[in-house]
């Protein structure tokens, strides 16, 4: 496991301390990358090495090793914006510009109104690194997509770099210009995987140190087991723990078990609602999820319902199995663990879990 020393715009004096801004906890500057994100760690480590050299510039050997365009893909709260902004900050104002896709589009619209789109393109492409956050937020069939393609070619011709973030791979975004999709495909797309158990353990250990909590290892393991792999959910957990226990507390396993149970119960959907929403989402008859059907689509949807039930509620494996047609608890446990493994490599499943979680928490 490695920690990437990528700075954030909320670091140091600008970053609210976890203890004083628990409701708005943000990621620390070190992005924890376990085995599930080892390739991401290697690539960004190369970027950090090059950008840490304040004299590195287009034409240098270290600069030429940086693949462009680089697209960081991840769900909301995965840390992609944090990393992208960190790269821009590490490069410095003289070499990098950080913006959102919609802000860039608005700048372009203003340039058109003022009669200077070419001057706008020259100014943006003159920057050694352009970082564009939230590319997936651009409106479809926008005239700006064509301009973005021109800008991309201009950046490339100058030997400059482009970094972007998106909730989905660019090729999956609807109604994007094929030439623009192909240009992004010529670079490197890195999908940020949900945190594995080792990464969650490390992050929870950091939370404990920050808040001076005394947590035995079995208490941390309990939190790991009951914490979703999305970073934003872990920060919410830390914020709730801080409100409940304050700083400097000694937290035993049974205390945390009670806390987890109460926390899930307070915001948990009913098991029947989870099954109903999953069935509707996948367009599968409700009775199929509780039946003995082994059709691939039904098995996959049932596994998703099991994962959500275990993640969003305090229901035991036995209770979940009983609700899903009287299945044995070992079958439910196996299915839950399989979904956890699939989440690290299947972007479509991660997107579905995000969608369903939002629907169930409304």
N, C-alpha and C positions, 0 to 999 in steps of 0.2 A: 504494500500500500504506500502511496506517495501523496504528498501535499504540494500543490502547485502554488508558488509564491506570487499569485496574481493579485495586484492591488485593486481595491474597489473605490468608487467615488464616495463611498460611505465609510471609508477607513479613518482610523485615528480620531482626530478632533471632530470630524464631520459625522462619524458613525455613532448612532445612539447606542449606549451600553445596554447589554441584554438586561441588566438589573434595573435600568431606569426607563426602558422603552419596550417592555415585554410584549406589548400588543403589536409592535411593529418590528419584530426581530428580523434581522437580515443575516445573510450568510457571512461568515468570517472571511478574511482575505484569503486564507488557505483553502483552496477547493479540494476536498477530500476525494481522491480517485483510487478506489480499490480495484480488484481484478476486473470488475464489470466495466470499468472505464480506463483500462490500462492503455489502449491505443490512443484515446483522447489525451491521457497524461503525457504520452510520448510526443505527440504532435505539438501540444501546447508548451511542453518543455522546450522544444526546439524554438518556438516563437519567443518564449520568455528569454532564452539565452541570447537570441539575436537582438531583441528589443532592449534588453538590459544594457547593451553596449550603446551608449548615447551617440556614438559616431557612426553606427551602422547605417548604411544608406543603399539605395538602388545601385546595383553593380558590384557590391561586395559579395564575397562567396557566401557568407552567412545569410545575407539577404536573399540571394538567389535560391537558397534551400527552402524558403518559405512558399508553400503551395498557395496559389491564389486562383480563383476565389476559394475562400474557406468558409463553409457554412456550418454553423453550430445549430443542431436541431434538438429540441426538447420541449416537453410540456411546460405549462405555466408553473413557475416555481422550481424548475429543474436546475437553474443556475446559469443558463445560457447568456442572459443579458449581463449578469455579474461578470462572467468571464470575458465577454466581448468588450465591455467597458474597461475591464482591467487591462486588456491588451492595449486599448487606446491610451489609457493613462500611463502605462509602462513606456509606450513609444514617446509620449510627450506631445504638447500642443504644437511643436514645430514640425512634427512628422505625421500626426494623426488628427483626424476629425471623426468625432462620434456623433451620430444622429439617428433618429428613428426614420423608418421608411415614409411615414406620413409627413413628418417635418421636412424631409427632403423634397417630397412632392409639393408641399406648400411653397417651399423656397423656389422651386421651378416655376410654379404658377405665378408667383410674384415677379420672377424674372421675365416671363412672357409679357405680363402687363406693363412692365417697364421697358420692354423692347430689347432685352439683353440676354436671351437664353444661351447664346454662344459664349458670352463672357462668364455666365454662371457655370457652364460646363467646364470651361478652361480653369476657373478658380477651384472647382471641386476636384478635378482630375489632377491638378498640380500637387495635391496632398499625397504624400508617400503612402499613407494607409487610410483608406476610407472604411469606417465601421458603420454598418447599417443594421439597426435593431428592428425586429418585428417585420420582416419582409412579408410575412403572410397577412399582414394587416392592410396591404395595398388593395384598393378596389379593383375588381376584375374588369377586364376590357378597358383599362385606363390608357389614355394617350401617353401617360408618363412611363408606361412599360417600354415603349419604343425609345423614349429618351434615356431611360435607364440602360438599355442595350447600347446606345451610342456612348453613354458615359463609361460603361464597362469596357468597351473596346478602347476608349481613349486612355483609361487607367492602365490597361494591359500594354498598350503601345509604349507607354512611358516607363514600363518596368515597375509600376507601382502595385500595391496590394489592396484587395478588397476582402473584408470580413463581414459576414452577415449572420443574423439569427432568424430562425423560423420555427414555428410550432410543428411544421411538417416539412419533409423534404420538398425542395422546389418543384420537382417533377410531379408531386402529388397535388399541387395547388391548382384549383380549377381555372380554366380560361387564361392561362398565362401564354405569352407568345412563345411558340416552339423554339425560335432562335435564342430567346433569352433563357429558356429552360436548358437548352443545349450548352449555352455558355457557362452556366453555373455547373452543369454536369462535367465540364472539362476540368474543374478543380477538385476539391475534396469536401465531402459532406461527412460530418461527424455527429452521430446521434448520441446524446447524453443518456446513459442508462440509469434507471432508478438505483438507489443505493443498495448494495448488497449487505448481508448481515455484518461482515467485518467493517464496512464503512459506517454503518449505523452505530456499531459499537464504538468506533473511534470518535464519531461526532458527539455521541452521548457522553463520552468521557470528557470531551472538550467542554460541553455544557456544564458538567459537574465541576470541572476546574474553575470555569468562569464564575460560577455562582457559589463556589466553596461548599458544594454538597458532598457529603460523605456517602458514597454509594458502593456497597460490596459488589463484587463481580457478578454474583447471581442476580442482584437487583438490576444491574445494567442488562444482563441477558434477558431478563423478564421484559424490560422496556423494548429491547430489540425485537423480541418475538411479537409484541403487540403494537409496534409502530409501523405504519405504512412506509414504503421505501421512497416516497417523494420527499425531498428536502423540506418543502414548505410545511408538510404535515409534521415533520420533526421539530421545526421551529415553533409551530403552534403548541406542540406538546411541551416544549421547554418553557414557553410563555405561561401555559396553564400551571405547570409545576411551580414556577416562580411565584405566581399569584397565590397558589395554595400553601406553599411551604416557606417562601421567602429565601433568603440567602443563608448559607452556613448550616443548613439542617443536615442531620444524620437520617437517612432514609433507608429503612429496612425493607426487605423484600415484601413482607406481608402488608406494610403500609402502602407501598407502591401498587401492589395487587389490588387493594381496596380502591386506591385512587383511580387506577385504570378502569376498574369495573364501574365506578361512579361516573367517570368522565364519558365513557362510551354510552352508558345508560341515558345520560342527559341529552345526548345528541343523536342517539341511534334510531334509525328507521326500524319498523317492524320487519321481521323475517318475511312475512307474507308480502310486504310492499317491495322488498328487494327482489323476490322471485317474480312478482308481477311486472316490475319495471324492466328487469332483464329480459323477460319473455317478450315484452312489447318492443324493446330496443332491437332485439335480434329477429323480430317478427316470427316468433315460434309460439305455437299454442301453449298456453300456460300448463296444461295437463302433461305436456311432453317433458317438462323439466322434472316432474315428480314421478314420471313413468320409468319403465325399465329400458326405454329406448337407448340404443347405442349408436344412433346416427351421429356422424361427426359433428354436424352443426349443433345438435342437441347436447352432446357431451361437452363441447366447448362452451356453450352458453351456461350449462349447469355448473361447470367449473368456475366460470366468472361469478355466478351467483354465490357459490361457496366462498370464493375469495372475498367478495364484498361483505358477506355475512360475518366472516371472521374478522375482517378489518374494521367494519363500521359498528359492530355490535359486540357485546360481551358474551354472546352465545357460545356454548361449548361445541366441540365437534359432534357430540352425541345429539345435542339439541338441533343443530343444523341438519344432521342426517335424518332425524325424525321428521323434520319439516319437508325434506326432499324425498319423500316416499319411503321412509324407514330404512335409509341406508346406514351401513355400519360406520362407526366413528373412524375406523382405520381407513376406509375408503374416502371419507371426507378429508381426513388429514393428508392423504396422498395427493388428492386432487388440489388442495390448497397449496401444497409445496410445489406441485408441478406448475401452477400458475405463477408462483413467485419466480421460478426459474425462467419461464417463458417471458416474463416482463423485462428481463435484462436484454433480450434479443429481438423482441417483436414490438415494433413501434405501433402497429395497428391495435394490438391488445392494450398497450399503455394508453393510447388515445381513447379507447372504449371505456377503460376503467376510469379515466378522468371524466369523461362525459357522464357516465352512470353515477359517479360519486357526486357530481354537481346536481344531478337530477334528484338524487336521494336526500340531499341536504337542503333542498329548497324548503 
